Amino acid sequence: KLSMGWDLNHQTFTSKRTESSAQSMTDAALFAQTQWSNDHIRLQLGLRKAYNSLFESPFLPSIHGVRKHRNQRIRVSYARGFRAPSLKEMYFRFVDINHTLFGNLNLTPETSDFAQISWAVQQERIQLSAQLFSNFVKNQIGLVDQLDGTFRYQNFAQFQAQGMKINGEMNREKWALNGAVSFISSEQQIVTSQEAFARINSTECAISFDWKALEQVNFGTSLRWIGPTQRAVSEA
């Protein structure tokens, strides 16, 4: 199977809270995907070439594969990514009682490489899955706390994260139970001339329970816990 297509997005931004006058950006892309499959394996290859009116865009390849064996599925994926700074991140100035955010005209696009392998099994009303992933982002766009009550968008030299996620789901006629736990190890480097921050190892857990008490009455509860995250600050 072969499929081809295109997409087009044009934005114009006019506001009294911009760093300068009205701004606009156009994104256009051509993409193609080819797929091969049999009873047990499916492979998909993709290629995308984009045009951005403000930044140069690279070719973006991707590959996805699925292996089926009885009630189990194994998936492997790789994709290269590109994200141009948005008009908001470059020009917008947002001020209220709690926040003061400034855009940055000197931002450059992000590029990334993402890979993932996952396994899933389903047995009657129970489903289990596990995922391993690795993400590497160059010139990541994020907010920097300038320690004077203001924040500004800035490019970080690189960001990388590796992790694992485990999901479980149990469904019965009257109730459903879902749970997930993630282990993520990440590292961020602000500028290439300095060493990266120490790695942050964090855990994220979530659980939810839904009960159908009556035909038109449902009860549900959920709990989510998120570990520590980093915040970049500037003392300049």
C-alpha positions as CSV (number, residue, x, y, z in Angstrom):
1,K,0.0,0.0,0.0
2,L,1.2,3.5,-0.8
3,S,-0.4,6.8,0.3
4,M,0.6,10.4,-0.4
5,G,-0.7,13.7,0.8
6,W,-0.1,17.2,1.8
7,D,-1.0,19.7,4.5
8,L,-1.0,23.4,4.8
9,N,-1.2,25.7,7.8
10,H,-1.0,29.5,7.8
11,Q,-1.2,31.7,10.9
12,T,-1.4,35.4,11.3
13,F,-1.0,36.9,14.7
14,T,-2.0,40.5,15.6
15,S,-2.2,41.7,19.2
16,K,-1.2,44.6,21.4
17,R,0.8,42.1,23.4
18,T,3.3,41.3,20.6
19,E,6.9,42.4,20.6
20,S,6.3,44.1,17.2
21,S,3.6,44.5,14.5
22,A,1.4,41.7,13.0
23,Q,3.3,38.5,12.3
24,S,2.5,35.5,10.2
25,M,3.9,32.0,9.5
26,T,3.2,29.4,6.8
27,D,3.8,25.6,7.1
28,A,3.4,23.3,4.1
29,A,4.4,19.7,3.8
30,L,4.4,16.7,1.4
31,F,4.4,13.2,2.9
32,A,4.4,9.7,1.6
33,Q,3.8,6.4,3.4
34,T,4.2,2.8,2.2
35,Q,2.9,-0.2,4.1
36,W,3.5,-3.9,3.7
37,S,1.8,-6.6,5.8
38,N,0.9,-10.2,6.1
39,D,-1.0,-12.2,8.7
40,H,1.6,-11.6,11.4
41,I,3.7,-8.6,10.5
42,R,3.0,-5.0,9.4
43,L,5.7,-2.6,8.4
44,Q,5.2,1.1,7.6
45,L,7.8,3.5,6.2
46,G,7.2,7.2,6.0
47,L,8.9,10.3,4.6
48,R,7.9,13.9,5.2
49,K,9.3,17.1,3.7
50,A,8.1,20.4,5.1
51,Y,8.4,24.0,4.1
52,N,8.3,26.8,6.7
53,S,8.3,30.4,5.7
54,L,10.7,31.4,8.5
55,F,12.9,28.4,9.0
56,E,14.5,25.6,6.9
57,S,13.0,22.2,7.4
58,P,14.8,18.8,7.0
59,F,13.5,15.5,5.6
60,L,11.7,13.5,8.3
61,P,11.8,9.7,8.1
62,S,9.8,7.3,10.2
63,I,9.5,3.5,10.5
64,H,6.9,1.5,12.4
65,G,6.6,-2.3,12.8
66,V,4.1,-4.6,14.5
67,R,4.5,-8.4,15.1
68,K,1.4,-10.3,16.1
69,H,1.5,-13.7,17.9
70,R,-1.7,-15.1,19.2
71,N,-3.0,-12.6,21.8
72,Q,0.3,-10.6,21.9
73,R,1.6,-7.6,20.0
74,I,5.1,-6.3,19.7
75,R,5.6,-2.8,18.2
76,V,8.8,-1.0,17.2
77,S,8.9,2.6,16.1
78,Y,11.4,5.3,15.2
79,A,10.7,8.8,14.0
80,R,12.7,12.0,13.5
81,G,10.9,15.2,14.5
82,F,11.1,18.9,13.7
83,R,9.2,21.8,15.4
84,A,9.6,25.4,14.4
85,P,9.1,28.0,17.2
86,S,5.5,29.2,17.3
87,L,4.5,32.8,16.8
88,K,3.6,32.9,20.5
89,E,7.0,31.7,21.6
90,M,8.8,34.3,19.5
91,Y,6.6,37.4,19.7
92,F,3.9,37.1,22.4
93,R,4.1,39.1,25.6
94,F,1.8,37.8,28.4
95,V,1.4,39.7,31.7
96,D,-1.1,39.1,34.5
97,I,-1.1,39.1,38.3
98,N,0.7,35.8,38.4
99,H,2.8,35.5,35.2
100,T,5.1,37.6,33.0
101,L,6.2,35.7,29.9
102,F,8.3,37.1,27.1
103,G,8.9,35.7,23.6
104,N,12.3,35.4,22.0
105,L,13.0,36.5,18.4
106,N,16.3,34.5,18.4
107,L,14.7,31.0,18.8
108,T,15.7,28.2,16.5
109,P,13.7,25.1,15.6
110,E,13.8,21.9,17.6
111,T,14.9,18.6,16.1
112,S,14.4,15.2,17.8
113,D,14.9,11.5,17.5
114,F,12.4,9.2,19.2
115,A,12.4,5.4,19.4
116,Q,10.1,3.0,21.2
117,I,9.4,-0.7,21.6
118,S,6.3,-1.9,23.3
119,W,4.6,-5.2,24.2
120,A,0.9,-5.9,24.9
121,V,-1.1,-8.9,25.7
122,Q,-4.9,-9.3,26.2
123,Q,-6.5,-12.3,28.0
124,E,-10.3,-12.2,28.2
125,R,-11.0,-9.0,30.3
126,I,-7.4,-8.3,31.4
127,Q,-4.9,-6.3,29.3
128,L,-1.2,-5.7,30.1
129,S,1.3,-3.6,28.2
130,A,4.9,-2.3,28.7
131,Q,6.9,0.3,26.8
132,L,10.5,1.3,26.6
133,F,11.4,4.6,24.9
134,S,14.3,7.0,24.3
135,N,13.9,10.6,23.2
136,F,16.6,13.0,22.2
137,V,15.8,16.7,21.5
138,K,18.3,19.2,20.2
139,N,17.6,23.0,20.7
140,Q,14.6,22.2,22.9
141,I,12.4,25.3,23.4
142,G,11.4,25.9,27.0
143,L,10.8,28.6,29.6
144,V,13.6,30.0,31.8
145,D,12.9,31.6,35.1
146,Q,14.9,34.9,35.2
147,L,14.4,35.2,39.0
148,D,12.8,38.6,38.7
149,G,9.2,37.4,38.4
150,T,9.6,37.0,34.6
151,F,10.0,34.0,32.3
152,R,11.4,33.9,28.7
153,Y,11.4,31.3,26.0
154,Q,14.9,30.0,25.2
155,N,16.6,27.2,23.3
156,F,18.3,24.5,25.4
157,A,21.3,22.8,23.8
158,Q,19.8,19.3,24.3
159,F,17.4,17.3,26.3
160,Q,17.2,13.5,26.5
161,A,15.0,11.1,28.3
162,Q,14.8,7.3,28.6
163,G,12.0,5.5,30.4
164,M,9.7,2.6,30.9
165,K,5.9,2.5,31.3
166,I,3.7,-0.3,32.5
167,N,-0.1,-0.4,32.1
168,G,-2.7,-2.7,33.4
169,E,-6.4,-2.8,32.7
170,M,-9.2,-5.0,34.1
171,N,-12.8,-4.8,32.9
172,R,-15.8,-6.5,34.4
173,E,-19.5,-6.1,33.7
174,K,-20.1,-3.5,36.5
175,W,-16.6,-2.0,37.1
176,A,-13.3,-1.3,35.5
177,L,-9.8,-0.8,37.1
178,N,-6.9,0.9,35.3
179,G,-3.3,1.4,36.6
180,A,-0.1,2.7,35.1
181,V,3.4,3.4,36.4
182,S,6.3,5.2,34.6
183,F,10.0,5.4,35.4
184,I,11.7,8.2,33.5
185,S,15.4,9.3,33.6
186,S,16.1,12.7,32.0
187,E,19.0,15.0,31.4
188,Q,19.1,18.6,30.2
189,Q,22.0,20.7,28.9
190,I,21.3,24.5,28.7
191,V,24.3,25.5,26.5
192,T,27.0,23.4,24.8
193,S,29.8,25.2,26.7
194,Q,28.6,23.9,30.1
195,E,28.0,20.5,31.5
196,A,24.5,19.0,31.6
197,F,22.4,19.2,34.7
198,A,22.5,16.1,36.9
199,R,20.1,13.4,35.8
200,I,16.6,13.5,37.2
201,N,15.0,10.1,37.9
202,S,11.3,10.4,38.5
203,T,8.3,8.1,38.9
204,E,4.7,8.7,37.8
205,C,1.8,6.6,39.0
206,A,-1.9,6.7,38.1
207,I,-4.9,4.6,39.0
208,S,-8.6,4.9,38.3
209,F,-11.7,2.9,39.3
210,D,-15.1,3.2,37.6
211,W,-18.3,1.5,38.9
212,K,-21.6,1.3,37.2
213,A,-23.9,1.2,40.2
214,L,-27.2,1.5,38.3
215,E,-28.2,1.7,34.7
216,Q,-27.9,5.5,34.6
217,V,-25.6,6.0,37.7
218,N,-21.8,5.8,37.4
219,F,-19.2,6.5,40.1
220,G,-15.5,7.0,39.4
221,T,-12.3,8.0,41.2
222,S,-8.8,8.5,40.2
223,L,-5.4,9.2,41.7
224,R,-2.2,10.5,40.0
225,W,1.2,11.1,41.5
226,I,4.0,12.9,39.6
227,G,7.7,12.9,40.6
228,P,10.1,15.9,40.5
229,T,10.8,17.9,37.4
230,Q,13.6,20.4,36.6
231,R,13.2,24.2,36.1
232,A,15.9,26.3,34.4
233,V,16.8,29.6,36.0
234,S,19.0,32.5,34.8
235,E,21.0,34.6,37.2
236,A,22.4,36.9,34.5
